[in-house]
Amino acid sequence: MSSTSKSPNALSTLIFASRWLQVPLYLGLILAQGVYVFLFGKELWHLLHQANQMGEQEIMLLVLGLIDVVMISNLLVMVIVGGYETFVSRLCLEGHPDQPEWLSHVNASVLKVKLALSIIGISSIHLLKTFIGAGNLGALPACNSEAYLKAVAAVGDVIKCSTMTSDGVMWQTIIHGAFILSAIGIAYTDKLMSGTPSKALSH
């Protein structure tokens, strides 16, 4: 059989080389992760130095905030490492003791499902924080509401208020459910396209 392979022309080479334009984007995400490390340190410092003056609910909300930062940082790592490996160039980590287990079989489809699952995890943390704070619904007036402004005018000072409403809690729950349905849809589509159960859900 004769080979019919052709060497790429200048246009093909240019188009293929354009993938390197994504490198500044991934470097920017690395800097963003540095900002999250700073935010984590600031929140942890606040927790350690104010723990004696906080109630259990306040401490729980701060800890959930720390977990939220960690999960977003994990999402950033997944996008940076997986995205670079998939769309730019190989990282050549075969045999490296710290190579992520999922990186050996990552592709655009698997990465998409993993990102969807990570977003659901982040949304779950935010929803849990909302449910914890929802105990103040009805007990405290909503901030900037008419009842709150009247209470402030009556006492002549700023008072505690609730930053959430029943509608806000309901919509956050609906949006979280939409994230779950989207992830199920993405995983099912991946299963149909590959003809096998999604690898992302088995790891």
URUR-V568204 format. One record per run of one state. SS is the DSSP state (~ for helix, > for strand, _ for the rest). FROM is the first residue (numbers start at 0). TO is the last residue. If there is no record, write none. Layout:
ss->SS from->FROM to->TO
ss->SS from->FROM to->TO
//
This chain:
ss->_ from->0 to->8
ss->~ from->9 to->52
ss->_ from->53 to->54
ss->~ from->55 to->86
ss->_ from->87 to->99
ss->~ from->100 to->104
ss->_ from->105 to->106
ss->~ from->107 to->135
ss->> from->136 to->136
ss->_ from->137 to->138
ss->> from->139 to->139
ss->_ from->140 to->140
ss->> from->141 to->141
ss->_ from->142 to->144
ss->~ from->145 to->154
ss->_ from->155 to->160
ss->> from->161 to->161
ss->_ from->162 to->164
ss->~ from->165 to->193
ss->_ from->194 to->197
ss->~ from->198 to->201
ss->_ from->202 to->202
//
